[in-house]
């Protein structure tokens, strides 16, 4: 008997994943609306990547500076007052950002401590970030769903594809032909064996891809609030483990989670990637804002992913 009956201690069994996937598909319109709201909320508080530089689009007028070629002067605008003005163009240097959403069975877990299933939160974060980046002129692709593009309807297309094929494998996208110097955002629980994670992330980084890892966890997976006789199910393999007194293994579980966190952080620092932990009892705006800042900071598209940003943060 479970001593904490208010908690849903059982992740979805493998046989139940079909129903969970159908529910995710049915909720996709709501998740799309949530993503739009998150993107709109953040867009009102940011200035984006607009700045002067090579391009074709007019951005703003500025005062003419001594030593500049006279051909840059906009004489029509300058005739309005006593100053000389130059037309500045908007800098156009879109780069490619890939987003990978882990759609494996373990992502369907939710306890009553979380606001949403992990997969639902990953979808909202991925779609909201896609919308924001495309507004900023970036080319965004969702691994296994859509190729990189700057089309404004990309998130609707991605949502439809997820709704039709919600289940995926938990393997990292090591075989995807990422372009050199592109960015990859990884959204998943990252509960695969550590050796597999380390090999996969190192291999991707070795192809000159810059990464941003967001580990999405339910609060129960971090705190292990279980007591008494508790049965745990692995949604992927169907294996079951029964603990006579769950509280007796809490210390060992928390130690292993802490070691996993430490190794992921150390690997991210070594690769020059950013690493963030997001809990599903926190708002989705937090990781989206952090990711957008890292992907769009400074004149260098990747200046936001500094060594300091590469350290683990919990949002």
N, C-alpha and C positions, 0 to 999 in steps of 0.2 A: 504494500500500500504506500502510495506516495505521500510524504508528509506535507508537501506544498501543493495541494490540489488546485490552487488558483493559477498555477502555471501549466501551460501546454508543454510537457517535457518530451513529447515524442515528435521528432521530425517526420515528415511525410514518408511513409514506406514506399518502396519501389512500385508496388502495385497501385498506389494512390497518386502517382505523379501525373498520370493522364488526366485525372480530375483537376488536379492543381493547375496543370497547363491550360485546361479549358477555362478555368476561372481567371487565369492571367489574361488569356485572349479576350474574355468578356470585359475585363477591367481596362483594357488598353485605351479606349477613348478617355477614361478618367485620368489615366497616367499621362496621356498626351496633354490634357488640359493642365495637369499639375506641372509638367515640364514647361509649358508655355508661361504659366504664372511665375515659376521660379526664374526663368530667363528674363521676363519682363521686370520683375522686381529688382534683379541685379542690374539690368541694363539702365535703369533710371539712376543708378548710383555710380556708374563708371563712365569713363571718357573714351574707352576703346583704344585702338592702336593708331588712330589718325595722327599723322605728322607730315611735315614737309619732306619732299624727296622726289626722286624720279617717278614720273607717272603722267597720265593723261587727264586726270580729273582735277578741276579747279578746287582749291581748298579755301584760301583766304588771301587778302591783301596784307602786305607789310611795308614798312618804310624802306625806301631805297637807301643802301649803305654805300658810303664812299669807297671807290675802288671797284665796284661792280660794273659789268658792261652796260652801257646805256641802252642796249637793245632790250634789256629785261624790263625797262620802265613801261608801265601801263599809262600812256599819256591821257587817255580818256578819263581814267579815275583820278589822275594827278591834277587834271584841270579843274577839279571841283574845289580845291583849297590850295594852300601854300606848301604842300608837301609832295614829294615824289613817291610813287607807290610801285611795288613789284607784285605781280601775280604769282602766288605760290601754288604749286601742284601738290596733290596728295601722294604720299609715298605708297607705292604699290609693289609689295613683295610678299604676296601670299605664299605661305608654305603649307605643307600637308600635315594634317593631324588625323591619326587613326584612333578610333575608340573601340576597345574590345569589351563586351559585356559577357561575363560568365553566366551562361544559362543552364548550368548543370543542375541535377536534382538537389544538391545540398543547398542551393540558393533559395529553395522554396520553404526553408524553415522560418518559423516565426513563433516566438513565445509571447505571452501577454505583456511582457515588458517592452516589446518593440512596437513602433507605430505602423510598421508595414513589413511584409516579407522582404528578405534581402534582394530577391530578384526584382521586385517592384521598385525598391529604392535605386537599384542599379540602373533600371530602365529610365527612371525620372532624371537621374543625374546625367546619364549619357545623352538623352534627348535634349535636355536643357543646355548642356554644354555645346552640343552640336549647333543648336539655334544661335547661341551667343557668338560662337566662333564664325559662323557663316555671316552673321551680321557685320562682323569685323573684317570681312573680306578673305577669310581663310578657306582652304579646301579641306573638307572633312569627309572621312570615310568610316563606316562602321564595319569592322572585320566580320566577314561572312554574310553581310547583309547588303551593303551598298558600296560602290567604288567611290573614291574621293571626288568631291565636286563642291561647287559653291551654290548649288540650287537651294532656293529658299524653302522649297517643300521637302527637303531631305528628311526632316524628322517625321513627317507624315508617312513617307515611304518606308522609313525604318520601322515605325510603329506597326504598319500593316504587315511587314515581313515577319516581325517578331510574333504578332498575333497568329499568323498562319503557321509558323514553325517555332514555337516557344522553347522547345527543349534543345539543348546543345551539349557538347562535351566539355569537361572541365580542363582539357589540355590547353596550355598556353599557345598563342598563335605563332608558333616557331616557324611554320612553313609559309607564312604570308610574305609575298615579295615587297616588303616595305622599301621605299626609296631612301637613299642616303640622306641623312640630316632631317628626316621627318620625325614627328613626335608620335608617341604611342601612349594612350591613357588606358590603363588596365583597371577594370571595375569588377571585383569578385571577392569571395571570402578567403581565397588563398589558403585553403585548408588541405591542399594536396601535400604529398610527402615533401619535406624540405629539399631533399636532394633533387627532386624533379623541378621544383620551383627555381632553385639556384642555377641548375643547368639551363633551363629555359630562358630565364631573364638574362643570364650571361651571354647566351648565344644570340639573343636579339640585340643586346647592346653592342656586341661585336660587329654588327652590320651597320654601325654608326647611326643607330636609332636612339633618340633621347626619350626616356620613359618617365611616366608618372604613375605610381602604383597607389590605388585606393583600395584598402582592405575593408570590406563591408561586413560587419558582424552584428548579430543580435546581442543585446545586453546579456542574455542568459549564457551566451557562449564565452563571455568575458568573466562573468562573476560566478558561474556554476552554482545557482541558488537551489540546488536539489538536495533533498534529504529523504531518508528512509529507503525502502525498496523501490528502485527506479529502473525501468527498462529503456534502453537507448537503441535506436535503429539507425543504420547507415542507409540513407535513401538511395545511394548509388549501387551498392553491392547487395543490399538486402540483409546484411549481417546484423545480428542482435546481440547486445551485451546487457546482462542483468546485474545490477549492483545491489547487494543486500542492504548496505548502508551507504548511500551516495555521498554523504558528508565525509566518510572516511577517505575517499579518493579525491576530495576537493583540492587539497594541498598539492598533490602530484599533478593534477590537471592544470592548475593555475601556474605551476612551475614550468610545465611544458609549453603553455601558451606564452609565458614571458620569454622563454628561450627562443621560441619561434619569432616573436616580435624583435628580439635582439638581433637575430641572424638576418632577418629581412631588412632591418635598419642598417646593419653593417654592410650588407650586399648593396643596398641602394646608395649608400655613401661612397662605396668603392666604385660603383658604376657612374656616379654623378647624377643619379636619378632622384626624384622626390618620392617620398613615401608617407602616406597619410592613412590614418585609421578613422573610419566613420561608423558610428553606432546608430542603429535604426530608431533609437528613441530621440535622436537629435534631428533638427530640420535639414532638409535636403539642400537648402541654400548655402550652408556652410562649405561643404566640399566643392560645390560648383563655383563659388566665389574664389576659393583658394586655387582651384585648377585654372580658372580663367586668368587670374593674376599671374600665375607662373607661366602660362602659355603666351601671354600678351605683354609682358613687362619690358620696358625699355626699348631702345632702337633695335636691339638684337632680338628677334622673335623668341629666343630662348633665354634672354637675360633674367627672366623671372625665376628660372630654375637654378638659382645660385647654390653654393654649397650649403648655405644656411637653410634654404628651402628644402634641400635634400634630406634634412633631418626629419625624423618622424614627428608628426603632429597628430593630435586626436581631435576630430571634428564631427 
